[in-house]
Amino acid sequence: MNGTIHRAPKLGTIFGDDNRIGNSVLVKAGVTIAVDCQVESGNTIYRDLSRHSVVL
């Protein structure tokens, strides 16, 4: 993986490649989710996640 970053300019949110995000996950505006992160179902992400983060 080359670690490409994808931006949502209207929201200020940034997503990296190869993330695994479960059902019913809420990502607040302005949050950055780096490359290769895993977020379990039902979580709310309100802080930036660094590379290889796991949220249970």
Phi and psi in degrees as GROMACS dihedral restraints (atoms count N, CA, C in turn):
[ dihedral_restraints ]
;  ai    aj    ak    al  type     phi  dphi    fc
    3     4     5     6     1   -91.1    20    10
    4     5     6     7     1    -6.0    20    10
    6     7     8     9     1    73.5    20    10
    7     8     9    10     1    40.9    20    10
    9    10    11    12     1   -65.9    20    10
   10    11    12    13     1   141.8    20    10
   12    13    14    15     1  -105.1    20    10
   13    14    15    16     1   135.5    20    10
   15    16    17    18     1  -114.6    20    10
   16    17    18    19     1   130.3    20    10
   18    19    20    21     1  -111.7    20    10
   19    20    21    22     1   145.8    20    10
   21    22    23    24     1  -115.8    20    10
   22    23    24    25     1    87.3    20    10
   24    25    26    27     1   -59.0    20    10
   25    26    27    28     1   -34.3    20    10
   27    28    29    30     1   -66.7    20    10
   28    29    30    31     1   -30.9    20    10
   30    31    32    33     1   -99.4    20    10
   31    32    33    34     1   -19.0    20    10
   33    34    35    36     1    78.5    20    10
   34    35    36    37     1    13.5    20    10
   36    37    38    39     1   -92.2    20    10
   37    38    39    40     1   142.2    20    10
   39    40    41    42     1  -129.0    20    10
   40    41    42    43     1   130.2    20    10
   42    43    44    45     1  -118.7    20    10
   43    44    45    46     1   135.8    20    10
   45    46    47    48     1   -90.7    20    10
   46    47    48    49     1   174.4    20    10
   48    49    50    51     1   -75.4    20    10
   49    50    51    52     1   160.8    20    10
   51    52    53    54     1    61.1    20    10
   52    53    54    55     1    37.8    20    10
   54    55    56    57     1   -93.1    20    10
   55    56    57    58     1   149.1    20    10
   57    58    59    60     1  -117.9    20    10
   58    59    60    61     1   109.6    20    10
   60    61    62    63     1  -120.2    20    10
   61    62    63    64     1   124.5    20    10
   63    64    65    66     1   -76.2    20    10
   64    65    66    67     1  -177.7    20    10
   66    67    68    69     1   -69.8    20    10
   67    68    69    70     1   151.6    20    10
   69    70    71    72     1    57.0    20    10
   70    71    72    73     1    37.1    20    10
   72    73    74    75     1   -94.0    20    10
   73    74    75    76     1   130.2    20    10
   75    76    77    78     1  -105.5    20    10
   76    77    78    79     1   123.5    20    10
   78    79    80    81     1  -111.6    20    10
   79    80    81    82     1   117.0    20    10
   81    82    83    84     1   -69.4    20    10
   82    83    84    85     1   154.7    20    10
   84    85    86    87     1   -62.4    20    10
   85    86    87    88     1   141.4    20    10
   87    88    89    90     1    87.8    20    10
   88    89    90    91     1     0.8    20    10
   90    91    92    93     1   -85.3    20    10
   91    92    93    94     1   143.7    20    10
   93    94    95    96     1  -110.0    20    10
   94    95    96    97     1   125.0    20    10
   96    97    98    99     1  -111.6    20    10
   97    98    99   100     1   110.9    20    10
   99   100   101   102     1   -72.3    20    10
  100   101   102   103     1  -167.7    20    10
  102   103   104   105     1   -76.7    20    10
  103   104   105   106     1   140.5    20    10
  105   106   107   108     1    62.5    20    10
  106   107   108   109     1    47.1    20    10
  108   109   110   111     1  -101.6    20    10
  109   110   111   112     1   155.7    20    10
  111   112   113   114     1  -127.4    20    10
  112   113   114   115     1   126.7    20    10
  114   115   116   117     1  -125.4    20    10
  115   116   117   118     1   120.7    20    10
  117   118   119   120     1   -72.7    20    10
  118   119   120   121     1   160.7    20    10
  120   121   122   123     1   -58.5    20    10
  121   122   123   124     1   144.6    20    10
  123   124   125   126     1    82.4    20    10
  124   125   126   127     1     4.8    20    10
  126   127   128   129     1   -88.3    20    10
  127   128   129   130     1   157.2    20    10
  129   130   131   132     1  -114.7    20    10
  130   131   132   133     1   124.8    20    10
  132   133   134   135     1  -101.8    20    10
  133   134   135   136     1   113.4    20    10
  135   136   137   138     1  -121.9    20    10
  136   137   138   139     1     3.0    20    10
  138   139   140   141     1  -127.8    20    10
  139   140   141   142     1   159.4    20    10
  141   142   143   144     1   -66.8    20    10
  142   143   144   145     1   143.5    20    10
  144   145   146   147     1  -108.8    20    10
  145   146   147   148     1   130.6    20    10
  147   148   149   150     1   -84.0    20    10
  148   149   150   151     1   174.4    20    10
  150   151   152   153     1   -52.8    20    10
  151   152   153   154     1   139.7    20    10
  153   154   155   156     1    62.0    20    10
  154   155   156   157     1    26.0    20    10
  156   157   158   159     1   -74.7    20    10
  157   158   159   160     1   148.9    20    10
  159   160   161   162     1  -127.2    20    10
  160   161   162   163     1   126.3    20    10
  162   163   164   165     1  -116.9    20    10
  163   164   165   166     1   116.6    20    10
